[in-house]
Amino acid sequence: MKGDALDPKALIREAYHMDIGPAECRTIFLDWALSLPEGTDTLAALEALLRRYGADTGHPMTTVLRQGLEKASRTGRRGGRRGRLQG
């Protein structure tokens, strides 16, 4: 199945046509994120997908997309050796 620039494999679109739970939605979300072309602005893509599908507030994929947007927009310490040495 062919998608578009926001959803190359049409994974998100198809998820909204299925009766699935949060765990399956998270798996689909991960597959979607990994299938984005290199250099894609993930935050912008998530915002656009929420504009496209976010009206379906009862579907667990909407919740997963919102969580992805929240986590992607957070900044701060990400860990690693440099963070431990500075702190």
PDB file with one MODEL, atoms N, CA, C and O in Angstrom:
MODEL        1
ATOM      1  N   MET A   1       0.848  -1.176   0.000  1.00  0.00           N
ATOM      2  CA  MET A   1       0.000   0.000   0.000  1.00  0.00           C
ATOM      3  C   MET A   1       0.892   1.237   0.000  1.00  0.00           C
ATOM      4  O   MET A   1       1.859   1.302   0.759  1.00  0.00           O
ATOM      5  N   LYS A   2       0.586   2.191  -0.821  1.00  0.00           N
ATOM      6  CA  LYS A   2       1.386   3.395  -0.960  1.00  0.00           C
ATOM      7  C   LYS A   2       0.832   4.510  -0.087  1.00  0.00           C
ATOM      8  O   LYS A   2      -0.380   4.714  -0.009  1.00  0.00           O
ATOM      9  N   GLY A   3       1.721   5.214   0.555  1.00  0.00           N
ATOM     10  CA  GLY A   3       1.336   6.328   1.399  1.00  0.00           C
ATOM     11  C   GLY A   3       1.729   7.643   0.768  1.00  0.00           C
ATOM     12  O   GLY A   3       1.708   7.793  -0.453  1.00  0.00           O
ATOM     13  N   ASP A   4       2.088   8.595   1.612  1.00  0.00           N
ATOM     14  CA  ASP A   4       2.535   9.912   1.157  1.00  0.00           C
ATOM     15  C   ASP A   4       3.779  10.301   1.951  1.00  0.00           C
ATOM     16  O   ASP A   4       4.340   9.470   2.665  1.00  0.00           O
ATOM     17  N   ALA A   5       4.211  11.545   1.836  1.00  0.00           N
ATOM     18  CA  ALA A   5       5.439  11.982   2.502  1.00  0.00           C
ATOM     19  C   ALA A   5       5.348  11.867   4.021  1.00  0.00           C
ATOM     20  O   ALA A   5       6.351  11.589   4.678  1.00  0.00           O
ATOM     21  N   LEU A   6       4.167  12.075   4.584  1.00  0.00           N
ATOM     22  CA  LEU A   6       3.998  11.987   6.036  1.00  0.00           C
ATOM     23  C   LEU A   6       3.904  10.551   6.532  1.00  0.00           C
ATOM     24  O   LEU A   6       4.276  10.255   7.667  1.00  0.00           O
ATOM     25  N   ASP A   7       3.422   9.687   5.705  1.00  0.00           N
ATOM     26  CA  ASP A   7       3.143   8.310   6.089  1.00  0.00           C
ATOM     27  C   ASP A   7       3.523   7.405   4.914  1.00  0.00           C
ATOM     28  O   ASP A   7       2.650   6.857   4.240  1.00  0.00           O
ATOM     29  N   PRO A   8       4.846   7.249   4.669  1.00  0.00           N
ATOM     30  CA  PRO A   8       5.311   6.565   3.457  1.00  0.00           C
ATOM     31  C   PRO A   8       4.730   5.173   3.224  1.00  0.00           C
ATOM     32  O   PRO A   8       4.462   4.802   2.082  1.00  0.00           O
ATOM     33  N   LYS A   9       4.533   4.404   4.281  1.00  0.00           N
ATOM     34  CA  LYS A   9       4.001   3.057   4.138  1.00  0.00           C
ATOM     35  C   LYS A   9       2.500   2.994   4.433  1.00  0.00           C
ATOM     36  O   LYS A   9       1.918   1.909   4.446  1.00  0.00           O
ATOM     37  N   ALA A  10       1.879   4.134   4.667  1.00  0.00           N
ATOM     38  CA  ALA A  10       0.454   4.223   5.015  1.00  0.00           C
ATOM     39  C   ALA A  10       0.138   3.480   6.308  1.00  0.00           C
ATOM     40  O   ALA A  10      -0.981   3.002   6.494  1.00  0.00           O
ATOM     41  N   LEU A  11       1.118   3.382   7.197  1.00  0.00           N
ATOM     42  CA  LEU A  11       0.931   2.669   8.454  1.00  0.00           C
ATOM     43  C   LEU A  11      -0.071   3.363   9.369  1.00  0.00           C
ATOM     44  O   LEU A  11      -0.947   2.721   9.947  1.00  0.00           O
ATOM     45  N   ILE A  12       0.066   4.665   9.493  1.00  0.00           N
ATOM     46  CA  ILE A  12      -0.821   5.413  10.386  1.00  0.00           C
ATOM     47  C   ILE A  12      -2.242   5.385   9.842  1.00  0.00           C
ATOM     48  O   ILE A  12      -3.196   5.161  10.588  1.00  0.00           O
ATOM     49  N   ARG A  13      -2.379   5.613   8.550  1.00  0.00           N
ATOM     50  CA  ARG A  13      -3.711   5.581   7.935  1.00  0.00           C
ATOM     51  C   ARG A  13      -4.395   4.242   8.180  1.00  0.00           C
ATOM     52  O   ARG A  13      -5.566   4.198   8.559  1.00  0.00           O
ATOM     53  N   GLU A  14      -3.670   3.158   7.966  1.00  0.00           N
ATOM     54  CA  GLU A  14      -4.251   1.829   8.150  1.00  0.00           C
ATOM     55  C   GLU A  14      -4.572   1.554   9.615  1.00  0.00           C
ATOM     56  O   GLU A  14      -5.552   0.874   9.918  1.00  0.00           O
ATOM     57  N   ALA A  15      -3.754   2.076  10.524  1.00  0.00           N
ATOM     58  CA  ALA A  15      -4.019   1.860  11.952  1.00  0.00           C
ATOM     59  C   ALA A  15      -5.379   2.421  12.342  1.00  0.00           C
ATOM     60  O   ALA A  15      -6.086   1.839  13.165  1.00  0.00           O
ATOM     61  N   TYR A  16      -5.739   3.545  11.754  1.00  0.00           N
ATOM     62  CA  TYR A  16      -7.036   4.163  12.069  1.00  0.00           C
ATOM     63  C   TYR A  16      -8.210   3.370  11.497  1.00  0.00           C
ATOM     64  O   TYR A  16      -9.360   3.620  11.857  1.00  0.00           O
ATOM     65  N   HIS A  17      -7.930   2.435  10.626  1.00  0.00           N
ATOM     66  CA  HIS A  17      -8.995   1.586  10.066  1.00  0.00           C
ATOM     67  C   HIS A  17      -9.102   0.250  10.795  1.00  0.00           C
ATOM     68  O   HIS A  17      -9.933  -0.587  10.443  1.00  0.00           O
ATOM     69  N   MET A  18      -8.255   0.050  11.815  1.00  0.00           N
ATOM     70  CA  MET A  18      -8.248  -1.213  12.541  1.00  0.00           C
ATOM     71  C   MET A  18      -8.738  -1.002  13.969  1.00  0.00           C
ATOM     72  O   MET A  18      -8.640   0.093  14.524  1.00  0.00           O
ATOM     73  N   ASP A  19      -9.256  -2.053  14.537  1.00  0.00           N
ATOM     74  CA  ASP A  19      -9.650  -2.050  15.933  1.00  0.00           C
ATOM     75  C   ASP A  19      -8.491  -2.653  16.714  1.00  0.00           C
ATOM     76  O   ASP A  19      -8.411  -3.871  16.878  1.00  0.00           O
ATOM     77  N   ILE A  20      -7.587  -1.788  17.197  1.00  0.00           N
ATOM     78  CA  ILE A  20      -6.373  -2.243  17.866  1.00  0.00           C
ATOM     79  C   ILE A  20      -6.206  -1.497  19.179  1.00  0.00           C
ATOM     80  O   ILE A  20      -6.864  -0.487  19.429  1.00  0.00           O
ATOM     81  N   GLY A  21      -5.323  -2.009  20.003  1.00  0.00           N
ATOM     82  CA  GLY A  21      -5.065  -1.410  21.303  1.00  0.00           C
ATOM     83  C   GLY A  21      -3.800  -0.572  21.311  1.00  0.00           C
ATOM     84  O   GLY A  21      -3.105  -0.462  20.301  1.00  0.00           O
ATOM     85  N   PRO A  22      -3.510   0.015  22.462  1.00  0.00           N
ATOM     86  CA  PRO A  22      -2.334   0.893  22.589  1.00  0.00           C
ATOM     87  C   PRO A  22      -1.006   0.206  22.257  1.00  0.00           C
ATOM     88  O   PRO A  22      -0.136   0.818  21.639  1.00  0.00           O
ATOM     89  N   ALA A  23      -0.842  -1.053  22.660  1.00  0.00           N
ATOM     90  CA  ALA A  23       0.431  -1.739  22.397  1.00  0.00           C
ATOM     91  C   ALA A  23       0.679  -1.876  20.890  1.00  0.00           C
ATOM     92  O   ALA A  23       1.789  -1.644  20.411  1.00  0.00           O
ATOM     93  N   GLU A  24      -0.363  -2.253  20.157  1.00  0.00           N
ATOM     94  CA  GLU A  24      -0.220  -2.372  18.700  1.00  0.00           C
ATOM     95  C   GLU A  24       0.043  -0.997  18.078  1.00  0.00           C
ATOM     96  O   GLU A  24       0.813  -0.878  17.125  1.00  0.00           O
ATOM     97  N   CYS A  25      -0.595   0.028  18.619  1.00  0.00           N
ATOM     98  CA  CYS A  25      -0.386   1.389  18.095  1.00  0.00           C
ATOM     99  C   CYS A  25       1.053   1.838  18.306  1.00  0.00           C
ATOM    100  O   CYS A  25       1.640   2.476  17.433  1.00  0.00           O
ATOM    101  N   ARG A  26       1.625   1.507  19.464  1.00  0.00           N
ATOM    102  CA  ARG A  26       3.024   1.874  19.709  1.00  0.00           C
ATOM    103  C   ARG A  26       3.962   1.148  18.749  1.00  0.00           C
ATOM    104  O   ARG A  26       4.945   1.728  18.286  1.00  0.00           O
ATOM    105  N   THR A  27       3.667  -0.103  18.450  1.00  0.00           N
ATOM    106  CA  THR A  27       4.480  -0.853  17.495  1.00  0.00           C
ATOM    107  C   THR A  27       4.391  -0.227  16.103  1.00  0.00           C
ATOM    108  O   THR A  27       5.404  -0.070  15.421  1.00  0.00           O
ATOM    109  N   ILE A  28       3.197   0.123  15.695  1.00  0.00           N
ATOM    110  CA  ILE A  28       3.001   0.777  14.393  1.00  0.00           C
ATOM    111  C   ILE A  28       3.707   2.127  14.366  1.00  0.00           C
ATOM    112  O   ILE A  28       4.326   2.488  13.366  1.00  0.00           O
ATOM    113  N   PHE A  29       3.614   2.876  15.471  1.00  0.00           N
ATOM    114  CA  PHE A  29       4.274   4.175  15.554  1.00  0.00           C
ATOM    115  C   PHE A  29       5.781   4.023  15.376  1.00  0.00           C
ATOM    116  O   PHE A  29       6.401   4.797  14.646  1.00  0.00           O
ATOM    117  N   LEU A  30       6.371   3.036  16.034  1.00  0.00           N
ATOM    118  CA  LEU A  30       7.811   2.819  15.911  1.00  0.00           C
ATOM    119  C   LEU A  30       8.182   2.476  14.474  1.00  0.00           C
ATOM    120  O   LEU A  30       9.160   2.999  13.939  1.00  0.00           O
ATOM    121  N   ASP A  31       7.406   1.603  13.853  1.00  0.00           N
ATOM    122  CA  ASP A  31       7.655   1.247  12.452  1.00  0.00           C
ATOM    123  C   ASP A  31       7.531   2.481  11.564  1.00  0.00           C
ATOM    124  O   ASP A  31       8.333   2.671  10.650  1.00  0.00           O
ATOM    125  N   TRP A  32       6.536   3.315  11.825  1.00  0.00           N
ATOM    126  CA  TRP A  32       6.357   4.560  11.066  1.00  0.00           C
ATOM    127  C   TRP A  32       7.586   5.453  11.216  1.00  0.00           C
ATOM    128  O   TRP A  32       8.125   5.951  10.227  1.00  0.00           O
ATOM    129  N   ALA A  33       8.027   5.651  12.463  1.00  0.00           N
ATOM    130  CA  ALA A  33       9.166   6.536  12.722  1.00  0.00           C
ATOM    131  C   ALA A  33      10.424   6.025  12.015  1.00  0.00           C
ATOM    132  O   ALA A  33      11.204   6.811  11.476  1.00  0.00           O
ATOM    133  N   LEU A  34      10.613   4.716  12.022  1.00  0.00           N
ATOM    134  CA  LEU A  34      11.798   4.145  11.374  1.00  0.00           C
ATOM    135  C   LEU A  34      11.717   4.186   9.853  1.00  0.00           C
ATOM    136  O   LEU A  34      12.740   4.091   9.174  1.00  0.00           O
ATOM    137  N   SER A  35      10.508   4.327   9.313  1.00  0.00           N
ATOM    138  CA  SER A  35      10.357   4.341   7.860  1.00  0.00           C
ATOM    139  C   SER A  35      10.418   5.746   7.261  1.00  0.00           C
ATOM    140  O   SER A  35      10.386   5.899   6.040  1.00  0.00           O
ATOM    141  N   LEU A  36      10.504   6.767   8.106  1.00  0.00           N
ATOM    142  CA  LEU A  36      10.599   8.129   7.578  1.00  0.00           C
ATOM    143  C   LEU A  36      11.934   8.333   6.877  1.00  0.00           C
ATOM    144  O   LEU A  36      12.958   7.832   7.340  1.00  0.00           O
ATOM    145  N   PRO A  37      11.933   9.053   5.781  1.00  0.00           N
ATOM    146  CA  PRO A  37      13.198   9.331   5.093  1.00  0.00           C
ATOM    147  C   PRO A  37      14.136  10.137   5.986  1.00  0.00           C
ATOM    148  O   PRO A  37      13.694  10.950   6.797  1.00  0.00           O
ATOM    149  N   GLU A  38      15.412   9.905   5.828  1.00  0.00           N
ATOM    150  CA  GLU A  38      16.407  10.640   6.597  1.00  0.00           C
ATOM    151  C   GLU A  38      16.229  12.136   6.378  1.00  0.00           C
ATOM    152  O   GLU A  38      15.989  12.588   5.258  1.00  0.00           O
ATOM    153  N   GLY A  39      16.348  12.885   7.449  1.00  0.00           N
ATOM    154  CA  GLY A  39      16.214  14.331   7.373  1.00  0.00           C
ATOM    155  C   GLY A  39      14.795  14.838   7.551  1.00  0.00           C
ATOM    156  O   GLY A  39      14.575  16.049   7.544  1.00  0.00           O
ATOM    157  N   THR A  40      13.833  13.952   7.709  1.00  0.00           N
ATOM    158  CA  THR A  40      12.445  14.359   7.912  1.00  0.00           C
ATOM    159  C   THR A  40      12.309  15.026   9.275  1.00  0.00           C
ATOM    160  O   THR A  40      12.839  14.530  10.269  1.00  0.00           O
ATOM    161  N   ASP A  41      11.613  16.129   9.318  1.00  0.00           N
ATOM    162  CA  ASP A  41      11.307  16.809  10.578  1.00  0.00           C
ATOM    163  C   ASP A  41      10.188  16.022  11.261  1.00  0.00           C
ATOM    164  O   ASP A  41       9.016  16.172  10.917  1.00  0.00           O
ATOM    165  N   THR A  42      10.552  15.196  12.214  1.00  0.00           N
ATOM    166  CA  THR A  42       9.597  14.305  12.864  1.00  0.00           C
ATOM    167  C   THR A  42       8.515  15.079  13.598  1.00  0.00           C
ATOM    168  O   THR A  42       7.346  14.697  13.555  1.00  0.00           O
ATOM    169  N   LEU A  43       8.890  16.166  14.273  1.00  0.00           N
ATOM    170  CA  LEU A  43       7.882  16.967  14.979  1.00  0.00           C
ATOM    171  C   LEU A  43       6.844  17.520  14.014  1.00  0.00           C
ATOM    172  O   LEU A  43       5.645  17.464  14.288  1.00  0.00           O
ATOM    173  N   ALA A  44       7.294  18.045  12.904  1.00  0.00           N
ATOM    174  CA  ALA A  44       6.362  18.589  11.912  1.00  0.00           C
ATOM    175  C   ALA A  44       5.478  17.485  11.348  1.00  0.00           C
ATOM    176  O   ALA A  44       4.286  17.696  11.123  1.00  0.00           O
ATOM    177  N   ALA A  45       6.051  16.314  11.121  1.00  0.00           N
ATOM    178  CA  ALA A  45       5.270  15.192  10.600  1.00  0.00           C
ATOM    179  C   ALA A  45       4.210  14.757  11.610  1.00  0.00           C
ATOM    180  O   ALA A  45       3.066  14.496  11.237  1.00  0.00           O
ATOM    181  N   LEU A  46       4.582  14.680  12.880  1.00  0.00           N
ATOM    182  CA  LEU A  46       3.613  14.317  13.919  1.00  0.00           C
ATOM    183  C   LEU A  46       2.487  15.337  14.023  1.00  0.00           C
ATOM    184  O   LEU A  46       1.316  14.974  14.140  1.00  0.00           O
ATOM    185  N   GLU A  47       2.849  16.611  13.980  1.00  0.00           N
ATOM    186  CA  GLU A  47       1.825  17.664  14.039  1.00  0.00           C
ATOM    187  C   GLU A  47       0.863  17.549  12.857  1.00  0.00           C
ATOM    188  O   GLU A  47      -0.349  17.690  13.020  1.00  0.00           O
ATOM    189  N   ALA A  48       1.403  17.297  11.682  1.00  0.00           N
ATOM    190  CA  ALA A  48       0.555  17.166  10.494  1.00  0.00           C
ATOM    191  C   ALA A  48      -0.341  15.934  10.586  1.00  0.00           C
ATOM    192  O   ALA A  48      -1.509  15.990  10.201  1.00  0.00           O
ATOM    193  N   LEU A  49       0.189  14.831  11.088  1.00  0.00           N
ATOM    194  CA  LEU A  49      -0.634  13.628  11.250  1.00  0.00           C
ATOM    195  C   LEU A  49      -1.746  13.858  12.268  1.00  0.00           C
ATOM    196  O   LEU A  49      -2.862  13.369  12.091  1.00  0.00           O
ATOM    197  N   LEU A  50      -1.449  14.594  13.324  1.00  0.00           N
ATOM    198  CA  LEU A  50      -2.498  14.899  14.299  1.00  0.00           C
ATOM    199  C   LEU A  50      -3.558  15.820  13.706  1.00  0.00           C
ATOM    200  O   LEU A  50      -4.739  15.696  14.028  1.00  0.00           O
ATOM    201  N   ARG A  51      -3.145  16.738  12.845  1.00  0.00           N
ATOM    202  CA  ARG A  51      -4.154  17.573  12.169  1.00  0.00           C
ATOM    203  C   ARG A  51      -5.029  16.709  11.261  1.00  0.00           C
ATOM    204  O   ARG A  51      -6.231  16.945  11.137  1.00  0.00           O
ATOM    205  N   ARG A  52      -4.419  15.714  10.633  1.00  0.00           N
ATOM    206  CA  ARG A  52      -5.130  14.843   9.711  1.00  0.00           C
ATOM    207  C   ARG A  52      -6.061  13.874  10.439  1.00  0.00           C
ATOM    208  O   ARG A  52      -7.208  13.691  10.031  1.00  0.00           O
ATOM    209  N   TYR A  53      -5.573  13.253  11.515  1.00  0.00           N
ATOM    210  CA  TYR A  53      -6.311  12.171  12.158  1.00  0.00           C
ATOM    211  C   TYR A  53      -6.744  12.461  13.594  1.00  0.00           C
ATOM    212  O   TYR A  53      -7.517  11.693  14.167  1.00  0.00           O
ATOM    213  N   GLY A  54      -6.269  13.533  14.174  1.00  0.00           N
ATOM    214  CA  GLY A  54      -6.478  13.801  15.594  1.00  0.00           C
ATOM    215  C   GLY A  54      -7.911  14.002  16.031  1.00  0.00           C
ATOM    216  O   GLY A  54      -8.207  13.945  17.224  1.00  0.00           O
ATOM    217  N   ALA A  55      -8.805  14.235  15.088  1.00  0.00           N
ATOM    218  CA  ALA A  55     -10.215  14.398  15.451  1.00  0.00           C
ATOM    219  C   ALA A  55     -10.807  13.101  15.983  1.00  0.00           C
ATOM    220  O   ALA A  55     -11.816  13.122  16.688  1.00  0.00           O
ATOM    221  N   ASP A  56     -10.187  11.973  15.653  1.00  0.00           N
ATOM    222  CA  ASP A  56     -10.654  10.677  16.149  1.00  0.00           C
ATOM    223  C   ASP A  56     -10.046  10.461  17.535  1.00  0.00           C
ATOM    224  O   ASP A  56      -9.116   9.671  17.702  1.00  0.00           O
ATOM    225  N   THR A  57     -10.588  11.175  18.524  1.00  0.00           N
ATOM    226  CA  THR A  57     -10.024  11.143  19.869  1.00  0.00           C
ATOM    227  C   THR A  57     -10.223   9.809  20.576  1.00  0.00           C
ATOM    228  O   THR A  57      -9.548   9.537  21.568  1.00  0.00           O
ATOM    229  N   GLY A  58     -11.124   8.981  20.094  1.00  0.00           N
ATOM    230  CA  GLY A  58     -11.369   7.699  20.726  1.00  0.00           C
ATOM    231  C   GLY A  58     -10.415   6.604  20.290  1.00  0.00           C
ATOM    232  O   GLY A  58     -10.407   5.528  20.889  1.00  0.00           O
ATOM    233  N   HIS A  59      -9.617   6.845  19.271  1.00  0.00           N
ATOM    234  CA  HIS A  59      -8.703   5.813  18.769  1.00  0.00           C
ATOM    235  C   HIS A  59      -7.378   5.898  19.531  1.00  0.00           C
ATOM    236  O   HIS A  59      -6.850   6.991  19.736  1.00  0.00           O
ATOM    237  N   PRO A  60      -6.839   4.749  19.949  1.00  0.00           N
ATOM    238  CA  PRO A  60      -5.578   4.777  20.701  1.00  0.00           C
ATOM    239  C   PRO A  60      -4.398   5.325  19.903  1.00  0.00           C
ATOM    240  O   PRO A  60      -3.419   5.772  20.502  1.00  0.00           O
ATOM    241  N   MET A  61      -4.458   5.306  18.577  1.00  0.00           N
ATOM    242  CA  MET A  61      -3.356   5.862  17.788  1.00  0.00           C
ATOM    243  C   MET A  61      -3.246   7.365  18.003  1.00  0.00           C
ATOM    244  O   MET A  61      -2.143   7.911  17.975  1.00  0.00           O
ATOM    245  N   THR A  62      -4.373   8.043  18.219  1.00  0.00           N
ATOM    246  CA  THR A  62      -4.334   9.474  18.494  1.00  0.00           C
ATOM    247  C   THR A  62      -3.546   9.735  19.768  1.00  0.00           C
ATOM    248  O   THR A  62      -2.732  10.658  19.819  1.00  0.00           O
ATOM    249  N   THR A  63      -3.782   8.933  20.793  1.00  0.00           N
ATOM    250  CA  THR A  63      -3.045   9.074  22.052  1.00  0.00           C
ATOM    251  C   THR A  63      -1.557   8.833  21.831  1.00  0.00           C
ATOM    252  O   THR A  63      -0.727   9.576  22.354  1.00  0.00           O
ATOM    253  N   VAL A  64      -1.215   7.812  21.070  1.00  0.00           N
ATOM    254  CA  VAL A  64       0.192   7.486  20.805  1.00  0.00           C
ATOM    255  C   VAL A  64       0.861   8.624  20.026  1.00  0.00           C
ATOM    256  O   VAL A  64       1.999   8.985  20.325  1.00  0.00           O
ATOM    257  N   LEU A  65       0.178   9.185  19.043  1.00  0.00           N
ATOM    258  CA  LEU A  65       0.749  10.298  18.282  1.00  0.00           C
ATOM    259  C   LEU A  65       0.979  11.508  19.188  1.00  0.00           C
ATOM    260  O   LEU A  65       2.005  12.180  19.081  1.00  0.00           O
ATOM    261  N   ARG A  66       0.029  11.784  20.075  1.00  0.00           N
ATOM    262  CA  ARG A  66       0.196  12.908  21.013  1.00  0.00           C
ATOM    263  C   ARG A  66       1.362  12.657  21.964  1.00  0.00           C
ATOM    264  O   ARG A  66       2.138  13.569  22.248  1.00  0.00           O
ATOM    265  N   GLN A  67       1.487  11.440  22.452  1.00  0.00           N
ATOM    266  CA  GLN A  67       2.610  11.110  23.326  1.00  0.00           C
ATOM    267  C   GLN A  67       3.932  11.254  22.578  1.00  0.00           C
ATOM    268  O   GLN A  67       4.913  11.743  23.137  1.00  0.00           O
ATOM    269  N   GLY A  68       3.960  10.837  21.340  1.00  0.00           N
ATOM    270  CA  GLY A  68       5.164  10.978  20.535  1.00  0.00           C
ATOM    271  C   GLY A  68       5.547  12.431  20.352  1.00  0.00           C
ATOM    272  O   GLY A  68       6.726  12.783  20.385  1.00  0.00           O
ATOM    273  N   LEU A  69       4.554  13.266  20.161  1.00  0.00           N
ATOM    274  CA  LEU A  69       4.803  14.699  20.005  1.00  0.00           C
ATOM    275  C   LEU A  69       5.338  15.288  21.306  1.00  0.00           C
ATOM    276  O   LEU A  69       6.268  16.094  21.279  1.00  0.00           O
ATOM    277  N   GLU A  70       4.769  14.901  22.434  1.00  0.00           N
ATOM    278  CA  GLU A  70       5.237  15.391  23.731  1.00  0.00           C
ATOM    279  C   GLU A  70       6.682  14.987  23.978  1.00  0.00           C
ATOM    280  O   GLU A  70       7.515  15.818  24.340  1.00  0.00           O
ATOM    281  N   LYS A  71       6.973  13.716  23.782  1.00  0.00           N
ATOM    282  CA  LYS A  71       8.320  13.223  24.065  1.00  0.00           C
ATOM    283  C   LYS A  71       9.342  13.776  23.086  1.00  0.00           C
ATOM    284  O   LYS A  71      10.485  14.027  23.466  1.00  0.00           O
ATOM    285  N   ALA A  72       8.956  13.968  21.848  1.00  0.00           N
ATOM    286  CA  ALA A  72       9.887  14.484  20.847  1.00  0.00           C
ATOM    287  C   ALA A  72      10.205  15.952  21.093  1.00  0.00           C
ATOM    288  O   ALA A  72      11.291  16.412  20.743  1.00  0.00           O
ATOM    289  N   SER A  73       9.279  16.692  21.687  1.00  0.00           N
ATOM    290  CA  SER A  73       9.505  18.117  21.872  1.00  0.00           C
ATOM    291  C   SER A  73      10.256  18.435  23.153  1.00  0.00           C
ATOM    292  O   SER A  73      10.681  19.575  23.342  1.00  0.00           O
ATOM    293  N   ARG A  74      10.431  17.470  24.032  1.00  0.00           N
ATOM    294  CA  ARG A  74      11.177  17.703  25.263  1.00  0.00           C
ATOM    295  C   ARG A  74      12.656  17.834  24.957  1.00  0.00           C
ATOM    296  O   ARG A  74      13.194  17.167  24.073  1.00  0.00           O
ATOM    297  N   THR A  75      13.290  18.702  25.704  1.00  0.00           N
ATOM    298  CA  THR A  75      14.738  18.839  25.582  1.00  0.00           C
ATOM    299  C   THR A  75      15.341  18.678  26.961  1.00  0.00           C
ATOM    300  O   THR A  75      14.625  18.658  27.962  1.00  0.00           O
ATOM    301  N   GLY A  76      16.625  18.567  27.013  1.00  0.00           N
ATOM    302  CA  GLY A  76      17.290  18.418  28.291  1.00  0.00           C
ATOM    303  C   GLY A  76      18.349  17.343  28.204  1.00  0.00           C
ATOM    304  O   GLY A  76      18.714  16.890  27.120  1.00  0.00           O
ATOM    305  N   ARG A  77      18.823  16.954  29.336  1.00  0.00           N
ATOM    306  CA  ARG A  77      19.887  15.963  29.415  1.00  0.00           C
ATOM    307  C   ARG A  77      19.417  14.648  28.813  1.00  0.00           C
ATOM    308  O   ARG A  77      18.322  14.166  29.100  1.00  0.00           O
ATOM    309  N   ARG A  78      20.265  14.089  27.981  1.00  0.00           N
ATOM    310  CA  ARG A  78      19.939  12.821  27.338  1.00  0.00           C
ATOM    311  C   ARG A  78      20.806  11.694  27.868  1.00  0.00           C
ATOM    312  O   ARG A  78      20.693  10.558  27.407  1.00  0.00           O
ATOM    313  N   GLY A  79      21.661  11.985  28.821  1.00  0.00           N
ATOM    314  CA  GLY A  79      22.512  10.933  29.377  1.00  0.00           C
ATOM    315  C   GLY A  79      23.838  10.836  28.672  1.00  0.00           C
ATOM    316  O   GLY A  79      24.202  11.706  27.880  1.00  0.00           O
ATOM    317  N   GLY A  80      24.544   9.797  28.957  1.00  0.00           N
ATOM    318  CA  GLY A  80      25.845   9.603  28.348  1.00  0.00           C
ATOM    319  C   GLY A  80      26.961  10.124  29.227  1.00  0.00           C
ATOM    320  O   GLY A  80      26.724  10.777  30.243  1.00  0.00           O
ATOM    321  N   ARG A  81      28.164   9.826  28.823  1.00  0.00           N
ATOM    322  CA  ARG A  81      29.341  10.166  29.604  1.00  0.00           C
ATOM    323  C   ARG A  81      29.491  11.673  29.803  1.00  0.00           C
ATOM    324  O   ARG A  81      29.768  12.124  30.915  1.00  0.00           O
ATOM    325  N   ARG A  82      29.311  12.444  28.754  1.00  0.00           N
ATOM    326  CA  ARG A  82      29.478  13.894  28.852  1.00  0.00           C
ATOM    327  C   ARG A  82      28.525  14.490  29.895  1.00  0.00           C
ATOM    328  O   ARG A  82      28.928  15.362  30.665  1.00  0.00           O
ATOM    329  N   GLY A  83      27.286  14.039  29.929  1.00  0.00           N
ATOM    330  CA  GLY A  83      26.324  14.536  30.908  1.00  0.00           C
ATOM    331  C   GLY A  83      26.720  14.198  32.318  1.00  0.00           C
ATOM    332  O   GLY A  83      26.529  15.012  33.223  1.00  0.00           O
ATOM    333  N   ARG A  84      27.267  13.019  32.533  1.00  0.00           N
ATOM    334  CA  ARG A  84      27.706  12.618  33.876  1.00  0.00           C
ATOM    335  C   ARG A  84      28.920  13.424  34.315  1.00  0.00           C
ATOM    336  O   ARG A  84      29.022  13.788  35.487  1.00  0.00           O
ATOM    337  N   LEU A  85      29.834  13.708  33.408  1.00  0.00           N
ATOM    338  CA  LEU A  85      31.039  14.451  33.754  1.00  0.00           C
ATOM    339  C   LEU A  85      30.741  15.919  34.057  1.00  0.00           C
ATOM    340  O   LEU A  85      31.415  16.532  34.885  1.00  0.00           O
ATOM    341  N   GLN A  86      29.742  16.477  33.394  1.00  0.00           N
ATOM    342  CA  GLN A  86      29.397  17.891  33.593  1.00  0.00           C
ATOM    343  C   GLN A  86      28.574  18.097  34.862  1.00  0.00           C
ATOM    344  O   GLN A  86      28.631  19.168  35.466  1.00  0.00           O
ATOM    345  N   GLY A  87      27.823  17.102  35.266  1.00  0.00           N
ATOM    346  CA  GLY A  87      26.887  17.250  36.372  1.00  0.00           C
ATOM    347  C   GLY A  87      27.494  16.975  37.663  1.00  0.00           C
ATOM    348  O   GLY A  87      26.823  17.060  38.691  1.00  0.00           O
TER     349      GLY A  87
ENDMDL
END
